Amino acid sequence: MDAPKKEMSEATKQLLAKLEDIIGNSCYNTSAKNFAGRDELDDGRWIRYPITVQYNGKPEQFRRKLPPSVLAKDDFLRARYVAGVNHFYVVQGLFEVLQYLEKHHGLKLPDDPPPTPRSAQNPMLKRIQARAKLLSESSQPDKKTP
């Protein structure tokens, strides 16, 4: 298998987190007992399989969607499902699948959009800049052609 790239876009991290969430919610526990009042219903229940991540220097389990603070870490690729002595590095596996699809089947992984300058985000500043441009254009003398 190809070694994973060192850098990945934020959009790719979000995609990997979503794919992991889909897989993590696809676990069925046949030993779970379901009750409705005093009546026992069928055995088994869909559960969110806990994912383990190195977080603040120690392994921590998450039973819900991975928080953004985990996605920012370099250890994101090492997020794993632990089943006894076996560790399934699901995010790394998904990333390798995406790389394979990109290389052999034309998949285009998402790029991050370029950061928007703060001035482009501020509508008041945009109006001031537009007004200054108009004033500077109107204060220039007209050029007459000979």
N, C-alpha and C positions, 0 to 999 in steps of 0.2 A: 504494500500500500504506500501511496505517496505520503511524505511527511507533511503535516499541516503547515500552512503559511504562518509566519510569525505575527503579521499584522492582519487584522480583519476590521471591516467597517462596522460602525455602530448599527447600521441597518442589517448587516449579516448577523450580528449578535442578537438583535431583536428577533430575526427569523429563526435562529437556532433555539432561542428561549421559547418561542411559540411551538416549534416542532417538539421540543422536549416536553412541553406542557401537554401536548396531544398524547404523546407516548405515556407520560406519567399518569394520565387519567384513564389509560386503557388497561388497568390492572383489576382483575376480578379475584376476590378472596372467597374461596368456596367454604372456608371454615367459619365465616361470620354468620351469626344467628340473627334473623330478622323477626321482630315481634310487632304485633299490632294489638295493643292492650295486653290481654292474657294469652292470646292466640299466637302460636309460632307459625310464621310464614315459611316460604322456601328458604333453604340455606343459600348463602352466598350474597355478596354485595360488591358493587363497583367501588373502588377506593382510589385515592390519589397516592401513588407510590412515592414515598419520601425520597428526595434527592439530597445527597450529601455534598457539601462544598467546604473547602478550607475558608473559613471566615474569621477574621480577627485572630489568626494564628492557630485556630483549633477547628476540628471538623464539626460542622453544624448541619442539622437536617432541616429541610424545608418541606412542608406538606402542601404548600400552595405554589403559585407562580413565583419564580425567582425574582427577588426585588432588584431594582436598578443598581443598587450598590454592589450586588454580586456580579452583575454584568460588566461593571467597570473594572473588576479585578482581572489580573493576568491569569489567575487560577480558574477562570470561567470554563476553559476547555477540560479541566479536570473534575468537573461536576459529575457525580456518579451515583448509580443505584448500588446499594450494598445488600447482598443476599448471602448471609453467612460469611464464609471466607472469600466469596467471589465479589469482585467489584466490576460493574459494567459502566465504563466511561461513555455514557450515552451522548453527551454533547460533542466530545471528540469524534465519536463514531458518526454522528450526524454531519459534522463538519467535513469529514473525509468523504461521506456520501455526496455532499454538495460539490466538493472539489472534483470528484469523479464525474458527476453529471455535467459539471462545467467543462471539463477537459474532453470528455468523450461524446457528449450529447448536446452541446451548445447551450447549456443553461447559463444565464447571465446573472451572477450574484449581484444584489443591490449595492450601489455605492452610496456613501453619505452625500447629502446635498452640501454644497459649499456653505460655510457659515455666513449668515446674513450680518452685514455690518450694523452696529447699533443705530447709526444714523438712518439706515433704511427702515428700521423698525419703528422709529418715532415719527408719527404723522405731523406733529407740530413743527418739528425740525424740517421736514419735507416742504411744508408750506413756506417757512422762512427762507429756505434755499431757493425755492421757485420765485418768491417775491424779489429776492436779491438779484437773481438772474434777470428778471424783467426790468428792474431798476437800472442795472448795469447796461443792458441793451438799449434802453431808452435814453440814457445819458450820453451815449456815443454819438458823435456827429455823423450825419448822413454823408456817405461818400458819393460824390458826383462823378459821373463818368464824363470825360472830355468829348 
